[in-house]
């Protein structure tokens, strides 16, 4: 009886581990989509509303959730405070604080840092062009990530179940 309970616990644990890792992959993809949505909003505010950067960032923050929303909101607030830092410095500082290591791909973080270096000091038209270029690259990345996501989710789920079965067989 105890052996059976142990086997069931191993199977449940390994399956849960597979589900955990597949959920992380899915969350990374959704975070990339949320960043894209916020940047589309930012582009719209700059292009059509001719909104100043702090207000445009605040609007982008309202259109997303979690760490991504906090990131845009805090960049906006720091710009409004006028403490003398450049946009690029504020952008990178808040990026590292709120998004780095928070289930977001490292390549996305690197590209966002690069975006922050070019976004803050340009005129409205150049900011829109920069965002358009970034969003095009991001769309290509999302297509690739979606394919990887589907494969990895399937793999992690399968490895969790099969790994549990293998451990159970070996222990028996």
N, C-alpha and C positions, 0 to 999 in steps of 0.2 A: 504494500500500500504506500509506504513512504517512497519507494522507488518510483512508483507511478506519479506521485505528487511532484517529485523532483523532475521527472521527464516533462510533465505539463508546465512546470515553472520555467524550465529551460526553453521549451518551445515558445511560451508566451513572451519571455524576456527577449529572445532573439528576434521574434517577430516585431515586438515593440521597438527594438533597436533599428530594424530595417525601416519601419514606419517613421521613426524619428529622423533618420537621415534623408529619407525621401521628402519629408515635410520641410526640412532645411533647404533642400534644392528648390522646392516649389516656392518657398518664401523668398529666396534670393531672386528668383525670376519676377515675382510680384513686386518686390522692392524696386527692381529696375523699371518695371512698368509704371510704378508710382512716381519715380523720378522723372520719367519721360512725360507723364501727364502734367506734373508741376512745371516742367520746362516749357511745355506747349502753352500753358496758361501764362507763364512769364513772357513768352514771345508775343502772345496776343495782347497783353497789357502794354508792352513796349510799342508794338507795331500799330495797333489800332486805337488804343487809349492814350498813347503818348504819355503814359504814366511814369513818374519818376521812379528810379530803381527801388528805393525803400518800400514804396507803396506797391509796386509790381511784385516784389518778393513776398510781401505780406499777403497779397492776393493769391499767389502761388501756394503759400503755406495753408491757406484756407481750403484749397482744392485737393489736399492729400492728407495723410494720417501718419501718426507715429513719429519716429525719429526724423523722417524726411520733412514733415511739417515743422517740427521743432527747429531743424536746421535752417529752413528758409525764413522762419519767423525771427530767429535770433540774428541772422545776417541782416535782416531788415531793421531790427531794433538797434543793432550796433551802428549801422549806417545813419540812422536817425539821431543817435546820440552825438555824433560828430566829434569823437574823441581823437581824431587825427590819423587813424590807421587807414591805409589804402583799402580799396575794395578787395584786391587780391589777397592781402594779408588776412582780412576778416574772413573771407570766403574759405581759405585753407584752414584757418584756426577752427572755425565752426564745423567744417567738414571733418576734420580729425576728431573733434570732440563728439559729434553726434552720429556720424555715419561710418567712420573707420572701424572695422571689426564688428559691425552690427548686421551681419548676414547680408552683406552687399559685396559683390565681386570686387576684388582688388583692381582689376582692369577698369571697372566703372569708377572707382575712387580716383585712379590716376587720370582718367579722362575728365572727371569733374574738376580736379585740381587745375588741369590745363585750361578748361573752360573758364574758370575763375580768373586765371592770369590774363585772359584776353577780353573778358566781358565787361569789366568795370570801367574802363577808361575810354571806351569808344562812344561815338555818337549813336543815336537810336537806330539808324539804318544799318550801321555796321554791327550793332548788337544783334539785331534781327538776323542778319546774314550769318553771323557766328553761331547763333542758336539753330538756324536752319541746317547748317553744315553738321553741327553736333547731333541734331535730331536724326538726320539721315544716317550718320554712322551708328547711332544708337539703335535705329530701326533694324539695320543689318545685324547688329549684335543680338538684338532680341530674337530675331528669327533663328539665329544659330543657337542661342541659349534655350529656346523653346524645344528644338530638336534634341539637344543634350539633356534637357530636363526630362523629357519623355523617356529617353533611354535610361537615364540614371534612376528615375523613380521606379521603373520596372525592375532594374538590376538590384537596387537596394531592397525592395520588397521581396524579391525572389531570394536574394542572399540571406535575408533575415530568416525566412521560413526554412530554406534548405539547410542553412547553417545550423539551425536548431534541431532539425531532423538528424543531421550528421552527428552532432554532439550527442544526441540521445542514443543513436545507434552505437556509437563508439563506447559510451558509458555502460550500455546494457551488457 
